């Protein structure tokens, strides 16, 4: 993603594939996405870890999940959940664009994701091969890693179309509600130059700290957890800081 900024082209990486029988092929990216899917939906790190050791034919062990008498490996279930995450990301992003829910300020853009009552209460039907009822399409968007995917998708889409380039290039902030914690996850995504990026990063952190936010560890993007009653104050504070 950042290689072109440093003049690096055609960057290759090593990868592996595991072949079982004649047609069962699992790549390293499959494993990574499966584990992330299990973590996003089930919030169970032990289950995600066990999925890495799944072995066909050992019912109930090595990360296998038993459904309707058949053994479904943790990797297989994780891939299904990862697909659901991608669908939730694209649906949420498309809805934001169609309904024009992304608000543009002078120095940044932002959008809210409010949890519905059904996701907060854990209602709805459940498919044994999919996500639990408590993790509906709205609830999954409270996961920092899924919000990270949503932000990247929106930024990449608008950069490709040329709508967020040049003078229209501004950071995007997504504020996703987590009803179980009564907080919002505030995540920022960059489409600026490295200098402007560093300036915004420090001010984003300053505004989050001033409203008592807690930093979330999500690799390369900025992500903070902010209490419900302080999230609007965070947006206003960030605007005032950037105006100075």
N, C-alpha and C positions, 0 to 999 in steps of 0.2 A: 504493500500500500504506500509506504513512504520511500521506496527505493528510487523513484524518479527524481525526488527532491535532492538526492545526493549523486545523481548521474549514474545510477546503477540500472542496467538493463538486462533482460533475459536471465533473471535470478532463478536458479533451480534449487530444489531441495531434495534430500534423500527421503524415500518413502518405502513402506513395506506393505505386502499383501499376504494374508493367510488364506490358503486354499484348503477346503475340506471336501473330499469326494470329487465330483466332477464339475459341480456348478455353484458351490458355496464359496464366494470370495469376499473377504473382509479386508478393507484397506485401513491404513492408519487414520485417515480422515473420518472413516466410518466409526472407528472406535472413539475418536475424540468427540464427534457429534453425538454418539449414543450416550456416552458418559455425561455430557453436558445436558442432554435431554432428561436423563434420570434425575440429575441434580435440580434442574429448573422446575420439573413437575412434581417430583416426589419429595424434594428437599432432604434426600437421604444419601449422605456421602458414603455410608457403609455399603449400601446397595450398589452405588455407582462403582465403588472399588471392587466389589465382588464380581461385577459384570466383566471386569478385565480378565477374570480367571474362569469364565464360563466354559464348561466342557460338555459336549453333546452326549446325551444319554444318561446323565447323572441327575436324577430328579431331586430337586430341592437343594442341590449343593452347587458350589462354584458359580453362584450368581444366577442360577436358573430360576424362572418364575413359572409356577404351575397354573395353567388356565384350562378349565374344562377337561381335566385328565391328561392334557398334552403338555409336554415340557417346552416352554418358550424361553430361549436364552435371554439373559439380561441385555446383551448387545442388540438382539432383534427388537426387544421392547423399547430400548433406548432410541434406536433409529426411528421407530414409529413416533415416539414422543418428540424427537427432534424435528420431524416433518411437521407435526402439529404446531410446534413453535414457529417454524417458518411461515406457515399459513396464517397464524395469528399476527405475525409481524407485518406481512404484506397486506392483510385485511385492515389492520389498524392504520398503517401508513397511507393506504389508498383512501380510507375514510377521512383522514385528516386533510388530504389534498382536495378531495371532492367537496367536503363541507367547509373548506377554507378555515380550518381550526388553528392553523399556524399563524400566530400574531407577530408582526414585525415592528420592533422598536428601532431606535436610531442605531444602536450598537449591536443588537442581537435579535434572534427570533426565538419564540418559545411556544410550547403547546402543552396542554394538560391531558392526562389520561385519568379520568375518574372511574373508580370501580363501581359496577352496577350492584344493585341490592342482591341479585342472585349470586354473584361471585362472592360477595361479602358473607352471605349466609350459607354458602356451600350447597345451594339447591340445584336441581337439574338431574337429568338421567346420566347413567354411567355405562360405558362399554368396558368390559373386563380387559380388553386389549388396548385401551387408550388411557387417558389421564383420569385421576380420581375426580369425583364431583366437586370437591373443594377447590380444584384448580381449573376453573373455566377459562374461556378466552380472555376475560378481563383480568382475572387473578394472575395469570401467567405473566401479564405485562407489568406486574409489580416486581418481577425478578430483574435485578440489575443487569444480568448478562443478556436477557431478552430485550430489555430497553436499549442496551448497547447495540444489538443487532438492528433494532428499529431505527435508531439514530443514524447508523452507518448507511442503512438502505435509503433513507430519505436524503441524506447528504449526497451520496453517490448518484442517486437518481437526478437530483437537481443540478449537480455539477456536470453530469453528462449532457443534460438538456441545455446547459448554458445559462440557466435562470439564476444561479447563485454564484456567478463568477464576476470578476472585475469589481466595480463599485457595489454590486449587489451581494458580494461575498460577506456573510456575517455568520457568527457561530449560531448553532441551533441548540436550544435547551429543551429537554423533555422532562416534564414533571409528572411522574406516574404514582398514583395513590396506592398505598399498601394498607388496606382497611384493618388487617389483623394487628398492625403496629401503630395505627393511627398516625402514619407518617407519609411523606412523599419522597420518592427517589428523584433527586435532581441530577440529571446527566447532561453534560455539554459535549458537543461534537463540532469539530473544527473544519472550516473550509477557507482559512486565512493563510497568509504567509507565515513563516516560522517566527518572525519578529512580533507581528501582531498577535500570533497565537500565544506566545509567552506572556505578553502583556495581559491578554484576556484571562489566561489561566490563573495568574496571580490575583487578579481582581475577583474572579469567580470564587476562588478559595477564601478571599477576604470577606466577601459578602456572606458566604456560607457560615464561616466561623462567627461572624457578628450576630447571626440569628441562632446560634447554638447547634449548628449542623454537625453531623458525624460523618467522617470520610469513609467511603466504601471502597474496598480493594477490587478494582476492575481494570487491571492492566493499563492500557494506554490512554483511556479517556477519563475525564473528570466525573466523579460520581459521589454525591453527598446525600445523606438521609436527613430530612428536615421535618419537624413536627407540623401537623396539619394546620394549626392556627398561626404558623409562622411562614408558610410558604409564599403567601402574597407579599409579605414584608421582605422576603428574600429577593423576589423579582424587583421590587421597588428599590431596595438597597443596592442591588447590582447596577441598576440604571443610574442611580445617583453617583455611585463610585466611578463609573465609566464616563460620566459627564464632567468630572473634575479634571 
